[in-house]
């Protein structure tokens, strides 16, 4: 949890909804996906305060900036990231396959998530997500798993609280644009507002006010950032969907239709 979601809006629609100023080509061109799974490319939004360039710092995709721009205005950007956070100290990308979620209760103590909580927060943008309700089958050890599609009641896009990181592929040269890999994770919390009927956990969903604070680069205190997750979440609705969503080979609008 959360291990599957749907993201099918056009990048410009998302940019308009989240007041994004800059959209990378990769984020603009990614195809609609009704069955996003860990390690897939995902769109994230972040607020970036420019910093002076150094010889080899984070920031693939053109994010090294000119010296003397530290006072420039913060800009809201949309990027394409790999789902599953890969810390800078990781030996390879495989670490990210286990870090597609980050429990809110342990962010401040986690080696992988503590620093991103302070300075690399993002929102993962989506249209809705899937969760499976488990029901024991009487007289057996089996469990029935019923999938549900959960989405904002008002039809707006979802803003999942997320964290991001840049991982340096040390097999590539410092001037190779593919040297830096951007990855992200979705923060989860205890389910509430009726969602606990389906599952005991939920992705942390943010209101517009919550997005503003979560992305604010001047907020560096972990406690202040975590307080955003305790605020009321957007209203959501849900319905049962077909079991086809259980396979990543299936990817069509049929996956979100009520059965």
Residue pairs with C-beta under 8 A, 6 or more apart in sequence:
1 101
1 131
1 188
1 199
1 201
1 202
1 203
2 101
2 129
2 131
2 160
2 186
2 188
2 201
2 202
2 203
3 37
3 38
3 100
3 101
3 130
4 35
4 36
4 37
4 129
4 130
4 245
5 36
5 126
5 127
5 128
5 129
5 130
5 158
5 160
5 203
6 33
6 34
6 35
6 36
6 126
6 127
6 128
6 129
6 130
6 149
6 255
6 256
7 32
7 33
7 36
7 42
7 43
7 125
7 126
7 127
8 32
8 33
8 34
8 127
8 253
9 32
9 127
9 157
11 23
11 27
11 28
11 29
11 30
11 43
11 78
12 23
12 28
13 157
14 20
14 43
14 45
14 78
14 125
14 157
15 23
15 78
17 156
17 157
18 45
18 76
18 78
18 123
18 125
18 157
18 159
18 211
19 76
20 45
20 76
20 77
20 78
21 75
21 76
21 77
22 75
22 76
22 77
22 78
23 77
23 78
24 61
24 77
24 78
24 79
24 80
26 41
26 61
26 79
26 80
27 43
27 78
27 79
27 80
30 41
30 43
30 80
33 40
33 251
34 251
34 252
34 253
34 255
34 256
35 245
35 248
35 250
35 251
35 255
36 42
36 83
36 126
37 83
37 248
38 83
38 84
38 96
38 97
38 100
39 82
39 83
39 84
39 96
39 97
39 100
40 82
40 83
41 80
41 81
41 82
41 83
42 80
42 81
42 82
42 83
42 124
42 184
43 78
43 79
43 80
43 81
43 124
43 125
44 78
44 79
44 80
44 81
44 122
44 123
44 124
44 125
44 162
44 164
44 182
44 184
45 76
45 77
45 78
45 79
45 122
45 123
45 125
45 159
45 211
45 215
46 76
46 77
46 79
46 120
46 121
46 122
46 123
46 164
46 215
47 74
47 75
47 76
47 77
47 215
47 216
47 217
48 63
48 74
48 75
48 76
48 77
48 217
49 70
49 72
49 74
49 217
50 65
50 69
50 70
50 72
50 75
51 57
51 65
51 69
51 70
52 65
52 67
52 68
52 69
52 70
53 64
53 65
53 66
53 67
55 174
56 168
56 174
57 64
58 88
58 166
58 168
58 180
59 166
59 180
60 166
60 177
60 178
60 179
60 180
60 181
60 182
61 79
61 177
61 180
61 182
62 177
65 72
74 217
76 215
78 125
79 182
80 182
81 122
81 164
81 182
81 183
81 184
82 93
82 96
82 181
82 182
82 183
82 184
83 96
83 100
83 124
83 183
83 184
83 185
83 186
84 95
84 96
84 97
84 98
84 99
84 100
84 183
84 184
84 185
85 96
85 99
85 100
85 102
85 112
85 113
85 116
85 163
85 164
85 165
85 183
85 184
85 185
86 93
86 95
86 96
86 99
86 165
86 167
86 181
86 183
87 95
87 111
87 112
87 165
87 167
88 165
88 166
88 167
88 168
90 96
90 167
93 167
93 181
93 183
96 183
99 112
99 185
100 185
100 186
101 185
101 186
101 187
101 188
101 203
102 110
102 112
102 113
102 163
102 185
102 186
102 187
102 188
103 187
103 188
103 189
104 161
104 187
104 188
104 189
104 204
104 226
104 229
105 189
106 113
107 113
107 114
107 117
107 163
107 187
107 222
107 226
108 114
108 117
108 222
108 223
108 226
113 163
113 185
114 222
116 163
116 164
116 165
117 163
117 222
117 225
117 226
118 220
118 221
118 222
118 225
119 217
119 220
120 163
120 164
120 165
121 161
121 162
121 163
121 164
121 214
121 215
121 225
122 162
122 163
122 164
122 184
122 215
123 159
123 160
123 161
123 162
123 206
123 211
123 214
123 215
124 159
124 160
124 162
124 184
124 186
125 157
125 158
125 159
125 160
126 157
126 158
126 160
127 151
127 157
127 158
128 149
128 150
128 151
128 152
128 158
128 256
129 149
129 150
129 151
129 158
129 160
129 203
130 147
130 148
130 149
130 150
130 241
130 245
131 147
131 148
131 150
131 195
131 198
131 199
131 202
131 238
132 145
132 146
132 147
132 148
132 198
132 199
133 145
133 146
133 148
133 197
133 198
133 199
134 143
134 144
134 145
135 143
135 144
135 145
135 146
136 142
136 143
136 144
137 143
137 144
145 243
145 246
146 240
147 240
147 241
147 242
147 243
147 245
147 246
148 198
148 238
148 239
148 240
148 241
149 238
149 239
149 241
149 245
149 255
149 256
149 258
150 195
150 198
150 236
150 237
150 238
151 158
151 236
151 237
151 238
151 256
152 158
152 205
152 234
152 235
152 236
152 237
153 234
153 235
153 236
153 237
154 234
154 235
156 234
158 205
158 234
159 205
159 206
159 210
159 211
160 186
160 187
160 203
160 204
160 205
160 206
161 186
161 187
161 203
161 204
161 205
161 206
161 210
161 214
161 228
161 229
162 184
162 185
162 186
162 187
163 184
163 185
163 187
164 182
164 183
164 184
164 185
165 182
165 183
165 184
166 180
166 181
166 182
167 180
167 181
167 183
168 179
168 180
168 181
169 178
169 179
169 180
169 181
172 178
172 179
173 179
186 203
186 204
187 203
187 204
187 229
188 201
188 202
188 203
188 204
189 201
189 202
189 203
189 204
189 229
190 196
190 200
190 201
190 202
191 198
191 199
191 200
191 201
191 202
192 202
192 233
193 233
193 235
193 236
195 202
195 236
195 238
198 238
204 229
204 233
205 233
205 234
205 236
206 214
206 228
206 233
206 234
207 231
207 232
207 233
207 234
209 231
210 228
210 231
213 219
213 224
213 225
213 228
214 225
214 228
219 225
239 258
240 258
240 259
241 255
241 256
241 257
241 258
241 259
242 254
242 255
242 257
242 259
244 250
244 254
244 255
245 255
